[in-house]
Amino acid sequence: MLNLKKVFARLPVARSTRAYEFGLDLLPGLPAAPRLLEIGTGQGYSAAWLSRRFPQGQVLSLDIQRTCLKRENLAFGPRRPDFIQATAPSLPLAAASCDAVLLVMTFHCLPAPQQVIHEAARVLRPGGWLLLADVNGQHWLKTPFEWVEHIGISPLTKAYTAGEIDALCQHAGLSQRQAHWRPGKEGGFMMWFTARKPEGHTIDAQAAPITPPGRSQGL
Ligand SMILES: C[S@@+](CC[C@H](N)C(=O)[O-])C[C@H]1O[C@@H](n2cnc3c(N)ncnc32)[C@H](O)[C@@H]1O
């Protein structure tokens, strides 16, 4: 299989933290010293950036693989992030232990999207935020994006629509669900989605979960 991971890793966009920057501004009430869980470390540039952005905060970054982490090139803040190897949806964290869970360009490659959102809801404290930034499943480039990923990275890749993510979050009992785009780029290729864990959080068993096409173990 063509290894596009190495190709992508060399592109400047692979080190961009602008998606995090824009997304974090969408989370009102985030404490100055937040406990952040990042799912999908990649090369680690974003975790390092988060540790500089929140010098008093605590960043835990997990990834299914450690091979792409470029430790030697990373500029950390005063408090280094913790990097762990783990496979979403299993998040080795206590319930209500995070102020925000961040999934930036990771959700499209996860095998069990509903379970991931449920796990994110579990580890969030009441009032905590889920921030998801990924390819917009309604953009015309979604199909070429998935096609390239299927060839070079993973056959599991699926770009979700805002409606699908909303349904997953509703099912997990998350509230204040909203899709966002950069000003002037509504409906664009990159989409941000935010949802909050309410006080008195319960699972919404009535909400219909979505079934990702082409997956054997979707939900
Ligand atoms: C495109 S990278 C995004 C990295 C980072 N969030 C960023 O925006 O720079 C996606 C990462 O998700 C990781 N990943 C894929 N499936 C995973 C899973 N089930 N659990 C944890 N990480 C996973 C991949 O190894 C990869 O490093």
The ligand as a Tripos MOL2 file, in Angstrom:
@<TRIPOS>MOLECULE
LIG
   27    29     1     0     0
SMALL
NO_CHARGES

@<TRIPOS>ATOM
      1 C1         -4.1770   13.0280   10.9680 C.3       1 LIG1
      2 S1         -3.5090   12.6190   12.5510 S.3       1 LIG1
      3 C2         -4.0060   14.0460   13.4890 C.3       1 LIG1
      4 C3         -2.9540   14.4650   14.4870 C.3       1 LIG1
      5 C4         -3.2740   15.7410   15.3030 C.3       1 LIG1
      6 N1         -4.5640   15.6750   15.9630 N.3       1 LIG1
      7 C5         -3.1730   16.9780   14.4400 C.2       1 LIG1
      8 O1         -4.1960   17.5390   14.0450 O.co2     1 LIG1
      9 O2         -2.0540   17.3900   14.1230 O.co2     1 LIG1
     10 C6         -4.6190   11.3430   13.1100 C.3       1 LIG1
     11 C7         -4.0210   10.5080   14.2250 C.3       1 LIG1
     12 O3         -5.0240    9.6390   14.7740 O.3       1 LIG1
     13 C8         -4.3870    8.4340   15.1680 C.3       1 LIG1
     14 N2         -5.3880    7.3770   15.3310 N.ar      1 LIG1
     15 C9         -6.0200    6.6780   14.3660 C.ar      1 LIG1
     16 N3         -6.8730    5.8050   14.9060 N.ar      1 LIG1
     17 C10        -6.7800    5.9230   16.2580 C.ar      1 LIG1
     18 C11        -7.4110    5.2820   17.3600 C.ar      1 LIG1
     19 N4         -8.3300    4.3190   17.1810 N.pl3     1 LIG1
     20 N5         -7.0720    5.6630   18.6060 N.ar      1 LIG1
     21 C12        -6.1600    6.6410   18.8010 C.ar      1 LIG1
     22 N6         -5.5340    7.2990   17.7920 N.ar      1 LIG1
     23 C13        -5.8400    6.9370   16.5370 C.ar      1 LIG1
     24 C14        -3.4050    8.1770   14.0450 C.3       1 LIG1
     25 O4         -2.3570    7.3050   14.4500 O.3       1 LIG1
     26 C15        -2.9000    9.5900   13.7390 C.3       1 LIG1
     27 O5         -1.7110    9.8860   14.4410 O.3       1 LIG1
@<TRIPOS>BOND
     1     1     2 1
     2     2     3 1
     3     2    10 1
     4     3     4 1
     5     4     5 1
     6     5     6 1
     7     5     7 1
     8     7     8 2
     9     7     9 1
    10    10    11 1
    11    11    12 1
    12    11    26 1
    13    12    13 1
    14    13    14 1
    15    13    24 1
    16    14    15 ar
    17    14    23 ar
    18    15    16 ar
    19    16    17 ar
    20    17    18 ar
    21    17    23 ar
    22    18    19 1
    23    18    20 ar
    24    20    21 ar
    25    21    22 ar
    26    22    23 ar
    27    24    25 1
    28    24    26 1
    29    26    27 1
@<TRIPOS>SUBSTRUCTURE
     1 LIG1         1 GROUP 0 **** ****
